[in-house]
Amino acid sequence: MNTGTITGAVDLGTGSDYLTNAGTIKGAVNLGTGSDYLTNTGTITGAVDLGAGSDDLTNNGTIAGTVDLGDGDDRFTTTKAVTGTIALGIGNDFFDARGNWDSTNNKAYALGSISGGEGNDTIHGGFGNDTISGGNGNDLMSGGAGADAFNGDSGFDTVTYEEAFEGIAVSLATGRGTGGGALGDTFASIEKIIGSRYADLIEGDTLSNMLVGGEGDDTLDGGRSADTLAGGTGDDKYYIDNSSDVITENPDEGIDTAIITANFFELGAGQSVETMRVQSGYTSWVRGNELANEIYGSAGDDTLEGGDGDDYLSGGAGFNRLFGGNGKDSLIGGNQGNILDGGAGADVLVGGSGNDTFVIDSLTDVFREAATGGRDTAIVSIDYDLSVLDKLKIIDVLTAAVGSANLKLRGNDLANTINGNDGDNTIDGAGGDDTMAGGKGDDVYYVDSAKDAVIELAGEGYDKIYTSISLSSVANVEEIIMTGSGDGVIVITDPGGTNVEGNDGNNTLVGADGNDTLSGGGGDDSLDGGSGNDVIDGGPGDDTLVGGDGHDSLNGGDGNDLLDGGAGDDILVGGAGNDTLRGGDGNDSLDGGDGNDLLDGGTGNDTLFGGPGDDSLHGGDGHDSLDGGDGNDLLEGGTGDDILVGGAGNDLLDGGIGNDTLDGGPGDDTLHGGAGLDVLNGHDGNDVLDGGAGADTMTGGAGNDTYYVDNFDDVVIEAANEGIDTIVTSVNYVLNPAASIEVIRAMENNQAINLTGNADSNTLIGNAASNVLDGGAGADVMQGGGGNDTYIVDNQFDVVIELADGGYDTVIASATYSIADTSVEAIKAATGTAAIGLTGNALSNTITGNDGNNTLNGGAGADFMAGGAGDDTYYVDNVGDTINDTSGYDTVITSINYVLTDGIEALVAAAGSTSLNLAGNSLNNDMRGNNGGDSLNGLGGNDTLTGGAGKDTLTGGSGKDTFVFNTKLDAKKNIDKIADFNVKDDTIWLDNAIFAKLGKGTALKPAKLNKAFFTIGDKAKDKNDFVIYDKAKGVLYYDADGSGNKPAVAFATIKKGLKMTAADFFVI
């Protein structure tokens, strides 16, 4: 270590050396080979060469010469001036000048130019205008404040603005930073830019760049090359002008947009870009990924592919080819004619005024026209009924997809053209004068108009026609069947609607496409309404009712019935008995009636009422309303925003997916919100409320309720006097000040969960992990369990329960507190200046004070106590007790023999008659004994020794010491020995409460003893001789009446033959 001045060079040679310069080195410094360490807090005017090896240079002073890090992976950190050039040399070096701010002069310290050299270097400039060159290798650079110049040289080099305090505007194409945290910066040979935490504008150049936006709403334009763009969090915008551009965007990182001018672009798998848009004036082929994409074309003939996910594709003007792929897609065509293929999933296809082609593969696909006009075609690969699925009468041509699948195809009221495929097709033109061509296979036709045309070529299978009207024969159709009634089985083909009523037998009634009315009568009947708005009544018996398509009304009547509404908005009433009701598609109404019923709403916004009995209600898809009625019911909302009401009884409610509202009603209910933002209300009874995923609101009502919390934004509402209520949480939880919750319990897992109560008296229970428990203002009970727990105590009546072997636990107290009755290892005072008393237990505790005047008592164990700032008091009762205190005026009260540690001023024997040996330190100590025969030794310093009652031995040690006598005189039991009285330096203080005749004085202002009151000899010579020193015997006496009749009382022994005078005594 150099603290002086070295005028010559310093060369450390080989080996790993440590050099600290706190002085001045005027020559060059060469660290040589080996891993060396140089710390400079002084001044180096010569060149610094770290040499070979992985070296570490820390500059907190001034370096005026050049710095060469040499070979090896070196590290150079500077907080002050380096005026020469800085060369990182060979190796993967680290340079950091981010702390080089001169706060005194409010400016940056000088910093020379920085060159990276060979290797993958990390270079962080300072607050000034830095010149940074990366050199060879893949370098990471940042300039901090100021107008910085970056030159990446060779390799893949990065400039980062992650620590910028505002957004940036950077163009690698122009090589300049034009705004925000990059204003004034210049760039050369930089391949990658990392933006700030704010909104950034970053433009690439002709190279293949990587642009990273970070936080904020960023705009990234890579330029014409194949670039990689990563926006990060925020609503980011990407400009895509090369088919090989790559976007990196994670889910839940904002609403992001890609503007496309490239001929083709495919979004990579997993990249969460919500919107892709073809730039106006361009035509492109854009392909999405497995996520939900929004893709917009321009005025050209665009091809848009959604890929997997629920996509939204809008082609714009022009002839568009839109392919949704998997998922629930929405495809919006233009007015020049479109091909709209939703792919797998429930898709919405919207054509324009041109001749559109809809490719349909699911009954859940929906199509419509944005503008009327054109002759539209539906190509289907499933059974399809235009009369149900084409209410707007858009489709003119219905065509089976190429293949041999056996399809059922049905038209609408238009004059449809229906074409089959090579399979056995069933074709029904429905209303209108239709043209039907089944193709190869054994086809079945349903004819309902004399002007319907059936086209069958020779050799195209064995074909049939079912009809309810007179019909002439059709060429190449092998069989025509006239429909009617039969015994026990009635099949209706008349779409005009039929009323069928069964008898008391077991009937099978099958409706057609019309609005049929079916009545089963007595017996166990099977009724199928088919398409149309049907009215079906099962009557007595165990009946099966199927509504089919249409808005149907089903009534099971008496018996254990099965009701299936099918497609449409249906009304189902089970009646008496244990019934099963299935709503199917549509917005259905289900009423179970009496009995233990099973209700399933299916898809659509359904209403379910269980009625009396123990019912099971399942909402299914859609926004459903479920009411269990009386009984112990099970309610499941399914997907959608559902309303669940349990009613009277002990009910189980499960909202499922969606923003649900659950009302348990009277009884001991269990409520599960499921996914979504749910509202749960238990009402009366001992309820269990679990909101599930999402930010939920839970109200228990009267009763002893239990809440399960798994989201920071969950809200628990509990009024006062509504039972003993408990929250079980899997996340950190702070109790609402207005919530009257008695118990908060951490979920039993390995996660560290922190619990905070409110002003009430709460019970907080942790888990096996390390918890932080803060009961709040009330008198709380806190139990941490396993793990290293922390208790926040702010009320002296707080109770901490911690069992043995429960981890290393800590109490942080803002009120005087004792851990004597719990197995807590550490207790500390809360930060501040409050005077707080802390008491330990039988363990070896760590007790820490604050800036106030603390009282620390470790208890029976070998404790470590640190009072901190303030005048602190320590209680010591174990030879293993340790005290660390260097500030304030501090006192140790001990019940054992004790020697003061450094930094403690006062030592006091604990009350009692136990004889103790006490020793001070080098400070000016105040030492006090008790009622026993104590030994006090002040050691160094100007000490004050008070023996107290008993026969004490007082040794002042070096320094100017004071011996205090302030207890009742007793020559037999209370006479102290002053072992080392020095007439020149030491004094004796006599308390006027005991030595009443000596006059007045105080400890703060001692009074000199009147010369007349002191004499040398073995007795008083006159009436004023109150203090007597027997020089021959070495005894000090007090004679209250001088030469009167009362005897003098010895109060101390002292060295014989001292030249004592009245000046050695003071009155207090």
NORCOR-V93117 format. One record per pair of residues at least 24 apart in sequence whose ideal C-beta (glycine too) atoms are under 7 Angstrom apart, sorted by the first residue. I is the first residue (numbers start at 0). J is the second residue. Records with the same first field share a line. If there is no record, write none. Layout:
# NORCOR-V93117
I=J + J
This chain:
# NORCOR-V93117
8=45
11=35
30=54
49=73
68=92
79=108
80=108 + 109
81=110 + 111
82=109 + 111
83=111
84=111 + 112
85=111 + 112 + 113
86=114 + 116
87=114 + 115 + 116 + 120
88=116
89=116 + 117 + 118
90=118
91=118 + 119 + 120
92=118 + 120
93=121
94=122 + 123
95=123
96=123 + 124 + 125
97=123 + 125 + 143
99=125 + 126
100=126
107=145
142=184
146=183 + 184
147=184
148=185
149=184 + 185 + 186 + 189
150=187 + 188
151=187 + 188 + 189 + 190
152=188
155=190 + 191
156=188 + 189 + 190 + 191
157=191 + 193
158=186 + 189 + 192
159=193
160=193 + 194 + 195
161=193 + 195 + 213
163=195
165=195 + 197
166=195 + 197 + 198 + 199 + 215
167=194 + 195 + 199
168=200
169=201 + 202
170=202
171=202 + 203 + 204 + 208
172=202 + 203 + 204 + 222
230=255
239=264
246=270 + 272
248=272
259=283 + 285
266=292
277=301
331=369
334=370
350=375
359=383
366=393
367=391 + 393
368=393
379=406
380=404
381=406
382=406 + 407
383=408 + 409
384=409
385=409 + 410 + 411 + 415
386=410 + 411 + 429 + 512
387=530 + 548 + 566
399=424
429=494
437=462
445=492
446=470
447=494
465=492
467=492 + 493
491=515
496=531
510=547
699=724
708=732
715=740
728=752
734=761
745=770
769=806
783=808
792=816
799=823
812=837
819=858
828=853
899=924
908=933
912=949
946=975
948=973
949=973
950=974 + 975
951=975
952=976 + 978
953=977 + 978
954=978 + 979
955=979 + 985
959=984 + 985
960=985
961=986 + 988
962=987
963=988
964=989 + 990 + 993 + 1050 + 1051
965=990 + 992 + 993
966=993
967=993
968=993 + 1037 + 1048 + 1050
970=1048 + 1049
974=1049 + 1050 + 1051 + 1052
975=1051
976=1052
977=1051 + 1053
980=1053 + 1054 + 1057
982=1057 + 1058 + 1059 + 1063
986=1063 + 1065
987=1063 + 1064
988=1065 + 1067
989=1064 + 1066
990=1067
991=1066 + 1067
994=1037 + 1066
996=1025 + 1039
997=1025 + 1066
998=1066
999=1066
1000=1065 + 1066 + 1067
1001=1067
1002=1067
1005=1065 + 1066 + 1067
1006=1065 + 1066
1007=1062 + 1065
1008=1061 + 1064 + 1065 + 1066
1009=1061
1010=1061
1012=1061
1013=1060 + 1061 + 1064
1018=1047
1019=1047
1026=1064
1028=1059
1030=1055 + 1056 + 1057
1031=1055
